[in-house]
Amino acid sequence: MTRIQLVDVSLRDGNQSLWGAVGLKTPHVLQIAPVMDRVGFRALDFTSSTHMGVSVRTHREDPWERIRRTHAAMPNTPLQFIGTGFRFISWERQHPDVMQLIYDRLVVNGLSRFVVLDPMHDMDAVRATAAAIRKAGGSEIIAALTYTVSEVHDDAFYARLAAEMTACPDIDRVYIKDPAGLLTPDRARTLIPGITAALDGTPLELHSHCTLGLSPLTYPAAPALGVEVLQVACGALSNGTSLPDAERTVANVREHGHEVEVDDRLLAVVAEYFRRLARAESLPFGTPQEYDASFLRHQVAGGVMTTMRRQLAELGLEHRFGDVMEEVGVVRAELGYPIMVTPFPQMVCSQALYNVIDGERYRNVSDQVIRYVLGSFGRPTVPVDPDVRDRILGRRRAQELAEEPSPPTPEELRARFGRHLPDEELLLRATMPAEQVHAMLAAGPSPASYNPERQPIDRLLRELADRPPIAELSVGSDEFALTVRSRGQGAPHGG
């Protein structure tokens, strides 16, 4: 029997996978935080720079305030931040001293657990980021083994990485991050034992999405193979392209003879809260996915594929979709097998689209692909095909991008935006449009509570307030009727 712990990802990855990172607001989180604090989760996957930018841009909410208030509401459960170590909110590379300032402020505001996710598995970059987080005071640092399927990503590849990670003094834990949900139970039986042997006692966690319907089958087998922590989601924020449902995972793992120390009653309360919230806000529920074998070949997520179909339709080239998908696999190999997590699917697919539409491969290349080949996103797992590299870097635009100035230091940012600004506001202004930050500050603090059952009537009242004055309003059902008239139209009455 193995004792298994859970990390809940509902607030960050579930929200991002199913609701485009825009579904949850600060009051939604604060309402359920005290309950989540008592479930028994090892930690909560809480935020990322993407989520922090969305809270400003979409909800006019201060992401630093959300961190502080949530930490105060659930002081017993570590809150996790996931990042690449080279950017914050925007995709522009940040100066190392700015990244150090970011980690300093994240820790001060209430985050203690950090995932280092380098999509290229550049171990020099991983070690540098882990050291910066430790210097900032991060108490638990987890390195990501990002899983994919390719000619080079075999079991030995991941075992070698795991050995390097466990040798790093600033890495406390390792997790298998399977963003596309590609890990099958059969592959897990060879992959995980090799990784655990290389880790030599360093704890291993598993994070696998449900995109192909495989992870609910892989999770129950994982504890016997050496996994100590499973990452899950709750209620409406589970399944689909999110992670396995927490309640079902607990039941299945226990059926396999393992122990999961969570409060089942409170776990059910959390799951039901997210179901009620989804219904009140008209947000989609994650549903179990059917297996699609072609996904193992192209690894293009549904959202990116939908965008590509729309672009082809707008050009009258719907019939070339199959050609583009074939080209995706070729481009990915030529670029050194980047793992298909943002922003790399967008880069690979856009280049494949250009190659098919233009009739000449790499005649048009986006700035992002040029930056990728220049190394702005890290060192590729295997070198870029030499002919492709020469073709991309031999153009004038590549020379211009190579000569871009170094990113500004914290001191240069303070000189530009004002030395009086708190560091938290400075970091937002340095990475976001000024008008969005102004709107966030003008909106003031977020409400402290949220009741899903009140939302229909609150929405009705807001919509009525936006309309011209009315003389009479009637609300009714089979059991209730209420009519309200403006002054001069008779007294309000109901029945």
C-alpha atoms as one frame of an Amber mdcrd trajectory, in Angstrom:
protein
   0.000   0.000   0.000   1.212   3.490  -0.909   0.079   6.700   0.773  -0.900
   9.176  -1.956  -1.315  12.939  -1.655  -3.244  15.256  -3.974  -2.431  18.634
  -5.501  -5.534  20.425  -6.747  -5.210  22.382 -10.015  -8.771  23.740 -10.307
  -7.907  27.383  -9.643  -5.099  27.607 -12.223  -4.802  24.794 -14.755  -8.450
  23.756 -14.642  -9.511  27.366 -15.135  -6.989  27.768 -17.965  -7.777  24.479
 -19.705 -11.569  24.730 -19.673 -12.376  28.406 -19.153  -9.548  30.146 -20.999
  -8.091  31.387 -17.682 -10.924  33.953 -17.458 -13.608  31.988 -15.599 -12.516
  32.581 -12.012 -12.457  35.955 -10.296 -11.063  36.837  -6.882 -14.405  36.535
  -5.006 -14.974  33.114  -6.618 -11.660  31.969  -5.142 -12.063  33.607  -1.735
 -15.501  32.040  -1.223 -14.185  28.467  -1.429 -10.622  28.992  -0.147 -11.303
  28.229   3.556 -12.942  24.930   2.587 -10.114  23.947   0.231  -7.689  24.684
   3.055  -9.247  21.872   5.124  -9.602  19.169   2.447  -6.064  17.887   2.930
  -4.476  18.884  -0.372  -0.696  18.927  -0.337  -0.817  22.197  -2.320  -2.903
  24.187  -4.778  -1.752  24.985  -8.305  -2.764  28.607  -7.851  -1.428  31.003
 -10.483   0.982  31.800 -13.293   2.054  34.984 -15.023  -0.593  34.279 -17.678
  -3.311  34.140 -15.014  -2.001  37.281 -13.383  -2.188  39.152 -16.690  -5.718
  37.879 -17.356  -6.951  39.099 -13.979  -5.827  42.632 -14.870  -6.868  42.598
 -18.522 -10.228  40.849 -18.251 -11.456  41.371 -14.688  -9.662  44.592 -13.647
  -8.487  42.757 -10.544  -5.141  43.107  -8.824  -3.414  39.674  -9.046  -1.124
  40.505  -6.133  -4.172  41.241  -4.005  -5.634  37.852  -4.991  -2.479  36.095
  -3.834  -2.393  37.950  -0.495  -6.074  37.482   0.308  -6.149  33.817  -0.698
  -3.065  33.057   1.379  -4.720  34.739   4.356  -7.904  32.715   3.770  -6.064
  29.375   3.556  -2.796  29.659   5.492  -2.282  25.903   5.883  -2.093  24.938
   2.191   0.874  26.031   0.033  -0.022  28.064  -3.046   1.909  27.266  -6.210
   3.234  29.412  -9.063   4.326  27.876 -12.371   6.682  29.661 -14.734   9.376
  29.248 -17.353  11.940  31.421 -15.597  12.496  33.784 -18.508   9.245  35.739
 -18.857   6.467  37.397 -16.865   2.982  38.090 -18.341   4.291  39.121 -21.784
   6.285  36.739 -23.973   9.255  39.106 -23.989  12.346  37.782 -22.250  13.027
  39.519 -18.922  16.359  40.517 -17.414  17.550  38.010 -14.761  17.410  40.743
 -12.105  13.780  41.441 -13.024  12.976  37.740 -12.712  14.642  37.777  -9.281
  12.442  40.720  -8.272   9.361  38.864  -9.518  10.147  35.801  -7.399  10.949
  38.000  -4.401   7.527  39.663  -4.593   5.669  36.403  -5.208   7.119  34.957
  -2.008   6.465  38.123   0.020   2.823  38.156  -1.125   2.152  34.554  -0.086
   3.399  31.959  -2.588   5.740  29.249  -1.309   5.674  26.422  -3.877   7.124
  26.936  -7.371   7.228  24.828 -10.519  10.172  25.398 -12.857   8.928  24.611
 -16.353  11.518  24.930 -19.101   9.816  23.704 -22.307  13.223  22.886 -23.833
  14.505  20.950 -20.789  17.514  23.268 -20.752  19.057  22.176 -17.442  21.311
  25.227 -17.177  18.184  27.392 -17.316  16.351  25.122 -14.850  19.185  25.328
 -12.323  19.439  29.114 -12.653  15.696  29.578 -12.133  15.629  27.214  -9.141
  18.490  29.127  -7.543  16.661  32.441  -8.026  13.516  31.039  -6.412  15.467
  29.648  -3.473  17.181  33.015  -3.023  13.725  34.637  -2.924  12.637  32.278
  -0.138  10.642  29.661  -2.023  10.240  26.699   0.318   9.359  23.972  -2.212
  10.716  23.918  -5.766   9.476  21.359  -8.288  11.189  20.707 -11.625   9.030
  19.645 -14.564   9.767  16.658 -16.756   7.497  17.727 -19.619   6.312  14.584
 -21.355   5.908  14.237 -25.090   6.216  11.602 -27.788   8.975  11.906 -30.382
  12.026  10.105 -31.719  14.235  11.612 -29.017  11.949  11.693 -25.949  12.454
   8.086 -24.848  12.642   6.638 -21.317  16.416   7.095 -21.169  16.041  10.790
 -22.092  13.745  11.423 -19.117  15.845   9.307 -16.750  18.935  11.373 -17.610
  17.037  14.593 -16.936  15.681  13.231 -13.651  19.214  12.410 -12.505  20.355
  15.967 -13.271  17.367  17.400 -11.439  17.869  15.376  -8.283  21.533  16.419
  -8.225  20.517  20.087  -8.066  20.432  21.290  -4.413  17.687  23.824  -5.189
  15.202  21.234  -6.537  13.085  19.529  -3.886  10.690  17.475  -6.005  10.129
  16.454  -9.626   6.918  15.971 -11.519   5.961  14.438 -14.829   4.014  17.140
 -16.631   1.921  15.668 -19.434   0.138  18.726 -20.887  -1.290  16.883 -23.895
  -2.423  13.793 -21.980  -0.245  11.428 -24.041   0.976   9.127 -21.259  -0.580
   5.649 -21.607  -0.643   3.073 -18.801   1.735   0.855 -20.810   4.291   3.654
 -21.305   3.950   4.631 -17.633   5.076   1.125 -16.618   8.472   1.675 -18.266
   8.840   5.453 -17.958   8.043   5.965 -14.271  10.285   3.212 -12.806  13.229
   4.553 -14.818  12.596   8.069 -13.523  12.151   7.004  -9.887  15.379   5.000
 -10.020  17.227   8.074 -11.318  15.620  10.301  -8.669  17.069   8.127  -5.887
  14.466   9.115  -3.297  13.457  12.553  -4.571   9.621  12.587  -4.501   7.805
  12.236  -7.840   4.428  13.722  -8.775   2.217  13.133 -11.830   0.285  15.788
 -13.747  -1.519  14.446 -16.825  -4.389  16.050 -18.728  -7.492  14.172 -19.860
  -7.310  15.330 -23.486  -7.149  11.765 -24.858  -9.025  10.077 -22.021  -5.851
   8.258 -20.935  -4.961   9.876 -17.608  -7.932   8.448 -15.622  -6.555   5.018
 -16.595  -2.905   5.906 -15.911  -3.463   7.502 -12.488  -4.593   4.360 -10.600
  -1.504   2.497 -11.875   0.943   5.286 -10.974   1.254   4.767  -7.170   2.568
   1.225  -7.543   5.211   2.551  -9.954   6.628   5.147  -7.547   4.433   8.252
  -7.876   3.665   9.848  -4.487   1.423  12.769  -5.526  -1.341  12.945  -8.130
  -2.532  16.281  -9.480  -6.310  16.526  -9.931  -9.184  18.963 -10.446 -12.625
  19.288  -8.868 -16.171  19.267 -10.195 -16.818  21.228 -13.383 -13.107  22.081
 -13.636 -12.040  18.449 -14.155 -11.972  16.212 -17.240 -12.147  17.562 -20.789
  -8.766  19.140 -21.481  -8.227  19.593 -17.721  -7.016  16.948 -15.260  -8.753
  13.888 -13.764 -11.660  14.363 -11.392 -10.473  14.381  -7.773 -13.333  12.344
  -6.319 -13.165   9.651  -8.990  -9.356   9.505  -8.714  -9.550   9.020  -4.950
 -12.065   6.197  -5.354 -10.057   4.466  -8.083  -6.720   4.755  -6.252  -8.291
   3.310  -3.108  -9.705   0.429  -5.157  -6.128  -0.377  -6.118  -5.275  -0.726
  -2.424  -3.652   2.641  -1.759  -4.434   5.267   0.870  -5.463   8.852   0.097
  -5.624  11.167   3.101  -8.315  13.710   2.257 -11.597  14.708   3.862 -14.104
  13.156   1.453 -16.979  15.302   2.681 -15.133  18.571   2.157 -13.794  17.375
  -1.196 -17.404  16.860  -2.284 -18.276  20.375  -1.064 -15.503  21.860  -3.216
 -16.587  19.867  -6.275 -20.221  20.909  -5.876 -19.210  24.567  -5.449 -17.466
  24.581  -8.835 -20.473  22.868 -10.435 -22.793  25.522  -8.992 -20.442  28.286
 -10.093 -20.271  26.905 -13.645 -24.066  26.801 -13.891 -24.464  30.302 -12.441
 -21.854  31.826 -14.783 -22.800  29.751 -17.868 -19.342  28.172 -17.998 -18.743
  24.755 -19.609 -18.325  21.548 -17.644 -15.339  19.344 -18.384 -16.518  16.014
 -19.799 -14.688  12.708 -20.349 -12.879  12.632 -23.691 -12.924   9.988 -26.420
  -9.618   8.519 -27.561  -8.194  10.015 -30.773  -5.101   8.134 -31.986  -4.150
  10.863 -34.495  -3.397  13.212 -31.609  -0.321  11.133 -30.737   1.092  12.069
 -34.138   0.372  15.795 -34.423  -0.145  16.710 -30.696  -2.103  19.825 -31.694
  -4.632  20.765 -29.019  -8.246  21.365 -29.968  -8.143  25.153 -29.601  -5.143
  25.548 -31.913  -6.659  23.126 -34.424  -9.948  25.031 -34.446  -8.091  28.280
 -35.141  -6.200  26.665 -38.000  -9.395  25.310 -39.575 -10.950  28.777 -39.382
  -7.917  30.378 -41.016  -8.013  27.876 -43.883 -11.758  28.424 -44.325 -11.267
  32.187 -44.531  -8.735  31.587 -47.330 -10.993  29.116 -49.129  -8.470  26.335
 -48.488 -10.404  23.973 -46.217  -9.358  21.077 -48.475  -5.696  21.620 -47.487
  -6.253  20.844 -43.793  -4.801  17.340 -44.112  -1.721  18.726 -45.864  -1.184
  21.255 -43.078  -1.462  18.580 -40.381   1.135  16.461 -42.174   3.409  19.506
 -42.400   3.025  20.120 -38.651   4.882  16.894 -37.906   7.650  17.742 -40.371
   8.123  21.291 -39.050   8.196  20.080 -35.447  10.979  17.620 -36.265  12.961
  20.267 -38.176  12.717  22.682 -35.231  14.139  20.149 -32.793  10.922  18.561
 -31.473   9.637  21.404 -29.282   7.099  20.157 -26.774   3.659  21.265 -27.894
   2.809  23.623 -25.054   2.223  27.359 -25.469   3.723  29.125 -27.365   5.253
  26.307 -29.420   2.039  24.822 -30.940   1.181  28.268 -32.295   4.678  28.639
 -33.777   4.776  25.181 -35.356   1.242  25.350 -36.747   1.626  28.844 -38.174
   4.846  27.813 -39.910   3.203  24.680 -41.313   0.352  26.845 -42.586   2.782
  29.243 -44.293   4.685  26.351 -45.861   1.561  24.785 -47.374  -0.126  27.997
 -48.513   2.990  29.595 -49.990   4.030  26.544 -51.929   7.602  27.213 -50.865
   8.739  26.046 -47.457  10.039  28.752 -45.083   9.533  31.561 -47.574   7.573
  33.362 -44.838   8.625  32.986 -41.213   7.103  34.707 -38.170   9.173  36.764
 -35.736   8.385  34.233 -33.014   9.868  31.359 -35.037  12.943  33.475 -35.776
  13.326  34.233 -32.062  12.933  30.525 -31.324  15.781  29.632 -33.686  17.871
  32.483 -32.248  17.484  30.878 -28.816  15.207  33.447 -27.195  13.013  30.679
 -25.754  15.909  28.494 -24.633  18.021  25.758 -26.169  16.045  23.222 -28.275
  16.077  19.602 -27.115  17.914  18.639 -30.303  19.515  21.099 -32.748  17.370
  22.735 -35.401  17.847  21.176 -38.840  20.927  22.970 -40.276  19.350  23.761
 -43.651  16.218  25.148 -41.993  18.306  27.127 -39.529  20.354  28.702 -42.317
  17.233  29.570 -44.270  15.569  31.237 -41.271  18.603  33.112 -39.978  19.844
  34.188 -43.391  17.136  36.829 -43.812  17.425  40.485 -42.869  14.661  40.273
 -40.262  16.658  37.686 -38.328  19.598  40.072 -38.195  17.320  42.835 -36.887
  15.892  40.616 -34.162  19.347  39.386 -33.192  20.363  42.986 -32.556  17.419
  43.783 -30.266  18.608  45.521 -27.090  18.975  43.578 -23.873  15.878  43.594
 -21.640  15.807  46.407 -19.059  17.035  45.980 -15.501  14.874  46.823 -12.457
  16.696  50.139 -12.105  15.955  51.023 -15.719  12.291  50.124 -15.228  12.089
  52.370 -12.157  13.654  55.215 -14.125  11.042  54.713 -16.864   7.904  54.231
 -14.759   8.726  56.096 -11.553  10.715  55.258  -8.452   7.718  55.874  -6.191
   5.800  52.835  -7.499   5.512  49.703  -5.375   7.411  46.840  -6.979   4.174
  44.934  -7.642   2.694  47.789  -9.668   6.030  48.392 -11.404   6.087  44.793
 -12.660   2.554  45.090 -14.030   3.301  48.388 -15.789   6.490  46.935 -17.283
   4.628  44.033 -18.904   1.103  45.322 -19.628  -0.539  48.264 -21.442  -0.841
  51.316 -19.200  -4.591  51.684 -19.754  -5.217  48.166 -18.432  -3.273  48.824
 -15.239  -5.052  52.190 -14.819  -8.437  50.460 -15.144  -7.444  47.850 -12.558
  -6.383  50.480 -10.042  -9.544  52.516 -10.641 -11.734  49.459 -10.001 -10.499
  49.149  -6.409 -10.495  46.023  -4.210 -12.490  42.968  -5.275 -15.503  41.734
  -3.263 -14.720  39.217  -0.549 -17.566  36.777  -1.191 -19.601  35.140  -3.935
 -22.889  33.228  -3.909 -23.699  31.267  -7.101 -27.408  31.181  -6.264 -27.620
  34.990  -6.334 -26.122  35.394  -9.771 -29.302  35.134 -11.924 -31.080  37.919
 -10.004 -27.879  40.009  -9.809 -27.466  39.665 -13.569 -31.092  40.658 -14.132
 -30.728  43.761 -11.983 -27.523  44.800 -13.772 -29.166  44.413 -17.154 -32.206
  46.401 -16.029 -29.960  49.186 -14.757 -28.432  49.477 -18.223 -31.823  49.888
 -19.927 -34.032  52.990 -20.252 -36.515  53.524 -17.384 -39.507  51.165 -17.443
 -42.985  51.681 -16.066 -43.641  48.116 -14.944 -41.645  44.973 -14.154 -43.226
  41.537 -13.696 -41.412  38.448 -12.447 -43.221  35.170 -12.068 -43.325  31.393
 -12.111 -45.984  28.748 -11.492 -45.747  29.386  -7.745 -44.791  33.045  -7.521
 -45.602  36.372  -9.170 -44.331  39.874  -8.470 -45.156  43.088 -10.277 -43.408
  46.378  -9.535 -44.646  49.683 -11.050 -42.933  53.024 -11.017 -44.507  55.857
  -9.015 -47.718  57.096 -10.544 -48.548  53.655 -11.973 -50.106  52.196  -8.847
 -48.696  50.517  -5.744 -46.401  47.471  -6.028 -48.221  44.233  -5.447 -47.447
  40.531  -5.502 -49.168  37.218  -5.118
